[in-house]
Amino acid sequence: MASVSKKVLRMTFNNASGSAVSFTIPEPKTDLTGAVIEAAMDQIIAKNIFISAGGVLVSKRDIKLVDTTTDDLYEVPVV
């Protein structure tokens, strides 16, 4: 049985149609701050780097650092 931990950065934007668009980045740097992430999101919006099905990204909606631990509770028997 093993435990696996993962951390991701999830940046969520509003697009032109008002829908949420999220980007998930695995293994973010440990020294990231909210201000640094917000500045990066502002650049993404200002430069129209990504266009979604609902149009360009127009504003920031949310920022989350998500840390998950998965415990494998079953081991396949060796025969």
N, C-alpha and C positions, 0 to 999 in steps of 0.2 A: 504494500500500500504506500502510495506516494502523495505528497502534497505539492502542488504547483501554484506559485503566485505570479500574477501578471499585473502590470500597471499600464494604463493608457490615458492619454489626454483626449478628451472629447470636446471639440469646439462646435457650437451650434449657432447658425446664422438664420436670419429671416431672408427669404428671397422676395422678388418683386410681387409675387402673388400672395405673399403672407404666410407661406408654408415654411416649416423648419427644414434646414439642410445641415446635416452633421458630418464632421470629419473626425475620424479616430486615428490617433497617432500612437503606435506602440512604443513602449519604453522611452518616455520623455525624459529629458535631463532632470536631475533631482533638484537643481537650483532654480528652476523656473518660478517666476512670480506671476501673479495675476496681471500686473501692469505690463510685463513683457509679452504675455500672451495676448492681452487686449491690443497692444501696439501692432502685433503681427496680424491680428484679425482686422484691424483698421487698414493695414496695407493690402490685405487680400481684397477687402471691399473696394478700396480706392482704385486699385489697379485692375478690377474686374478679372481676376485670375481664374475664377471658376464661374461657369454659367450652368445653372440647374434647369430642369424641365420647366420650372416655374419662373425662370428668368434669372437676372443677375442677383447677386447677394447684396442686400441693401442695409442690413444692420446686424449687430451682435445680439444673440438671444441668451446664450448660456456658455459657461466654461466649467468643465468638471474633470478632476483627476479621479479616475476609477481604479481601485485596487481590489482585485479578486483573488481568492484562494480556492483552488479546486482540490478536493480530497478524493482520490481514487479508492473506493471501498471494496473493489472486487479484483481479485487476481485470478487470471486464467490458470486453471490447473495444468500442471505439466504431466503428460502421459507418456 
